[in-house]
Amino acid sequence: MFHVKQFQELTGVTAETLGRLQLYADLLEKWQKKINLVGPATVPDLWQRHMLDSAQLLPLLPKPDCRIMDFGSGAGFPGLVLAIMGGPLVTLVESDGRKCAFLAEAMRVTGTGASARLENRRIEEVPPMSVDVVTARALAPLDKLLDLAEPFLGAGSICLFLKGKKADQELTQTTKNWMMQVSKIQSQTDPSGTILKLENVARGTR
């Protein structure tokens, strides 16, 4: 079983940051008994399946002071993990009111009120704004994600999407309607997982 110590060794987080992540993990396990925040079978392996899976995006951020828009934050992966680990401004977008209640409490106990902002609404209802990075994990097929991301992409914006074994299939479908520069990065937590880093995203075909 993957342990907290291994997480710290792999990510290089400080003891203080690790403590805040531990508070988050403890709160999640407590709330999980009442509402389904993550797949029940993944709770025993929380630090690898969810914490490390989210944290692996941190080195891929283009600059230290990124504005991040996290679609379908759910229990806070990857957005809240990135906020706790130093993402300076992360907007967590989640339409489920109960999950938002959890996220608000998690933000309070981890002291991330200054670096995380909560939007309890559907992604389509969030006012358009330009951000540096759009993130999403297990939310929707890639072409749908880009439809949702378009109002938030400016010059220089990138997308970081955590994908499973269908990543290549989704890319093939998406390139029928979108142009982009694609980098595929092997997931640290799932042999069949891929992080898609998309740059210069524009609607259209070459």
C-alpha positions in Angstrom: 0.0 0.0 0.0 1.2 3.5 -0.9 1.9 5.6 2.2 2.0 9.3 3.0 5.8 9.1 3.4 6.1 7.9 -0.2 3.9 10.8 -1.3 6.2 13.3 0.4 9.3 11.7 -1.1 7.8 11.8 -4.6 6.5 15.3 -4.4 9.0 17.0 -2.1 6.2 18.8 -0.2 7.1 20.5 3.1 5.9 19.1 6.4 3.4 22.0 6.7 1.9 21.3 3.3 1.7 17.6 4.0 -0.1 18.4 7.3 -2.7 20.4 5.4 -3.1 17.6 2.9 -3.5 15.2 5.8 -6.3 17.3 7.3 -8.0 17.2 3.9 -7.6 13.4 3.6 -9.0 12.9 7.2 -12.0 15.2 6.4 -12.7 13.3 3.1 -12.7 9.9 4.9 -15.1 11.3 7.5 -17.5 12.8 4.9 -17.2 9.8 2.6 -19.4 7.8 5.1 -22.3 10.2 4.4 -21.9 11.2 0.8 -20.1 9.4 -2.1 -17.1 11.7 -2.8 -14.8 9.2 -4.4 -15.2 5.5 -5.4 -15.5 3.6 -2.1 -12.9 1.0 -3.3 -10.3 3.8 -3.8 -10.5 5.2 -0.2 -7.8 2.9 1.2 -5.4 4.0 -1.5 -6.4 7.7 -1.3 -2.8 9.0 -1.3 -1.8 7.4 -4.6 -5.2 7.2 -6.4 -6.2 10.7 -5.7 -3.6 12.9 -3.9 -0.6 11.9 -6.1 -2.7 11.6 -9.2 -3.6 15.3 -8.7 -0.2 16.4 -7.4 1.6 15.2 -10.6 0.1 18.1 -12.5 2.0 20.7 -10.4 5.3 20.5 -12.2 3.4 20.9 -15.5 2.0 24.3 -14.7 3.6 26.9 -17.0 4.4 29.5 -14.3 4.2 29.9 -10.5 1.4 32.4 -10.5 -1.1 30.4 -12.6 -4.8 31.0 -12.6 -6.4 27.6 -12.8 -9.9 26.6 -13.6 -10.7 23.1 -12.4 -13.8 21.6 -14.1 -16.0 19.2 -12.1 -13.9 19.4 -9.0 -16.0 16.8 -7.1 -14.0 16.0 -3.9 -11.3 18.5 -5.0 -9.2 16.4 -7.3 -7.0 17.8 -8.8 -7.9 21.4 -8.1 -7.9 21.6 -4.3 -4.7 19.5 -4.1 -3.0 22.0 -6.4 -4.3 24.9 -4.3 -3.0 23.4 -1.1 0.4 22.6 -2.8 0.9 26.2 -4.0 -1.4 26.9 -6.9 -2.0 30.6 -6.3 -5.5 30.9 -7.6 -7.6 27.8 -8.3 -11.3 28.1 -9.2 -13.2 24.9 -8.3 -16.3 24.5 -10.4 -18.7 21.9 -9.1 -22.5 21.8 -9.6 -23.3 19.3 -6.9 -24.3 21.2 -3.7 -23.3 18.5 -1.3 -19.8 18.2 -2.8 -19.6 22.0 -2.7 -20.4 21.9 1.1 -17.5 19.4 1.5 -15.2 21.6 -0.6 -16.0 24.7 1.4 -15.2 22.9 4.6 -12.0 21.4 3.2 -10.9 24.9 2.1 -11.6 26.1 5.6 -9.7 23.4 7.5 -6.7 23.6 5.1 -6.6 27.4 5.1 -6.9 27.7 1.3 -9.5 30.4 1.2 -7.0 32.8 -0.4 -5.8 30.4 -3.1 -9.1 28.6 -3.9 -12.4 29.9 -5.0 -15.6 27.9 -5.2 -18.2 28.1 -8.0 -21.3 26.1 -7.2 -22.8 25.9 -10.7 -22.5 24.2 -14.0 -19.4 24.9 -16.0 -21.6 26.4 -18.8 -22.9 29.0 -16.3 -19.5 30.3 -15.1 -18.9 33.8 -16.7 -16.2 33.6 -19.4 -12.7 34.7 -18.3 -9.2 33.9 -19.5 -7.2 31.6 -17.3 -3.7 30.1 -17.6 -4.7 26.5 -17.1 -7.9 24.4 -17.4 -7.8 21.1 -15.5 -10.2 18.2 -15.4 -10.2 14.6 -14.2 -12.6 11.8 -15.3 -15.2 14.3 -16.3 -16.1 14.1 -20.0 -14.7 13.0 -23.4 -12.0 15.3 -24.7 -14.1 17.0 -27.4 -16.8 17.9 -24.8 -14.0 19.2 -22.5 -12.7 21.5 -25.1 -16.3 22.8 -25.8 -16.5 23.7 -22.1 -13.0 25.1 -21.9 -13.2 27.4 -25.0 -14.6 30.4 -23.1 -11.7 30.3 -20.6 -8.8 29.9 -23.1 -6.7 32.9 -24.0 -3.4 33.3 -25.8 -1.0 31.1 -24.0 -3.6 29.1 -22.0 -3.1 25.3 -21.7 -5.3 22.4 -20.7 -4.1 19.6 -18.4 -6.5 16.7 -18.6 -6.1 13.4 -16.7 -7.2 10.6 -19.0 -7.4 6.8 -19.0 -6.9 4.2 -21.7 -9.2 5.9 -24.2 -7.0 9.0 -24.5 -5.7 8.2 -28.0 -9.2 7.3 -29.2 -10.5 10.6 -27.8 -7.7 12.6 -29.4 -8.5 11.1 -32.8 -12.1 12.1 -32.5 -11.3 15.6 -31.2 -8.8 16.5 -34.0 -11.7 16.4 -36.4 -12.9 19.7 -35.0 -10.0 21.2 -33.1 -6.4 22.1 -33.7 -3.9 21.9 -30.9 -0.3 21.0 -29.9 -0.5 17.8 -27.8 2.0 16.4 -25.3 1.2 13.0 -23.8 2.7 12.4 -20.3 2.6 9.0 -18.7 0.6 9.0 -15.4 2.7 8.3 -12.3 -0.3 6.5 -10.7 -1.9 4.4 -13.4 0.0 2.4 -16.1 -2.9 3.0 -18.5 -3.3 6.6 -17.6 -2.2 9.7 -19.6 -2.0 13.4 -18.9 -2.9 15.3 -22.0 -1.2 18.7 -22.1 -2.8 20.8 -24.8 -1.4 24.1 -26.1 -2.5 26.5 -28.8 -6.0 25.1 -28.8 -8.3 26.5 -31.5 -11.5 25.4 -33.1 -11.0 24.2 -36.7 -9.1 21.7 -38.8 -5.8 21.8 -40.5 
